[in-house]
Amino acid sequence: MEISDNGRSGVVVYHEGINTISCYWEFCGGDTVASIFIGDISEWNTCYPWAVGRRMDVLMRIAAEVVRQKAPTCSALIEDQLGFISIK
């Protein structure tokens, strides 16, 4: 997985074989360090048909890897219905 930044925001790119998922992220304030925008379920199913039915598994992998690489003292909260992951 790659995490790039451009100031206060950037892109998280998840790789699974030849398939990729690209998510926008940005730094936040308060108790949330960053938010990763994953989109709603219908957008997911349209953009990533190879991952239909595995959304939560993939989101858990993305969340864990972001915490491991960039925020090891934080935890991730997956807001599936709202379409984002909060790093706190």
ABEGO torsion letter per residue (X at the ends): XBBBBBEABEBBBBBBEABBBBBBBBBBBEABABBBBAEBAAAAAAABAAABGAAAAAAAAAAAAAAAAABAABBBBBBAAAGBBBBX
